[in-house]
Amino acid sequence: MKIYLAGAVLLVGVQVAVANAGVNVDINIGNPRPMVVVPAQPPPPRFVVREAPRFIFSPPLGFFVSVGSPYDIVYIGDSYYLNSGGYWYNAPYYDGPWVVVGPRRLPPGLRNHRFEEIRRYRDFENRNFERDREHYRGRWYTPERRRIEERHAHRREEHRDEHRDDRRDEHRDDFRDRR
């Protein structure tokens, strides 16, 4: 009986040793840096629109698109959107100031169409107008030219808002430092 008991203990011990045995290979050559992908920044907006563009309404799109302008501008929801280099820019006026707009911040009507499609609908509507100007029933929109004083007032307002935000941030930082 003692032999059987010793054999059983020996057998269990061998199985435990075999279960714990294993192969572990670890190769580490230097510390690789994590790869950080930074999205490309759009170019800063530098568009000069000297004259108020004419906009034609495209019923399939549901908004106005510029015709005969050096830039591709869309008028929708009391805002102007300009497409250049694959980026969208937004402005409250046809001549700026332009700021970059991400695809998720575009109005739904504009977000639902590729720009090639917008151009195709614009060209189709413009050909209809050119073909029969006297009987054309579509809509046109030409914004009024802004006065220089209006532009300066708008820029002053933006400047004042930026300083207000800066002062608010400084006040918040001072408050945190005092605590």
Salt bridges, closest charged atoms under 4 A:
ASP72 OD2 - ARG119 NH2 2.32
ASP72 OD1 - ARG122 NH1 3.48
ASP95 OD1 - ARG146 NH2 2.73
ASP95 OD2 - ARG151 NE 3.05
GLU116 OE1 - ARG114 NE 3.82
GLU117 OE1 - HIS113 ND1 3.49
ASP123 OD1 - ARG122 NE 3.10
GLU130 OE1 - ARG133 NH2 2.68
ASP132 OD1 - HIS135 ND1 3.08
GLU149 OE1 - ARG147 NE 3.29
GLU158 OE2 - HIS154 NE2 3.25
ASP161 OD1 - ARG164 NH1 3.02
ASP165 OD1 - ARG168 NH1 3.24
ASP169 OD1 - ARG172 NH1 3.30
ASP173 OD1 - ARG176 NH1 3.94
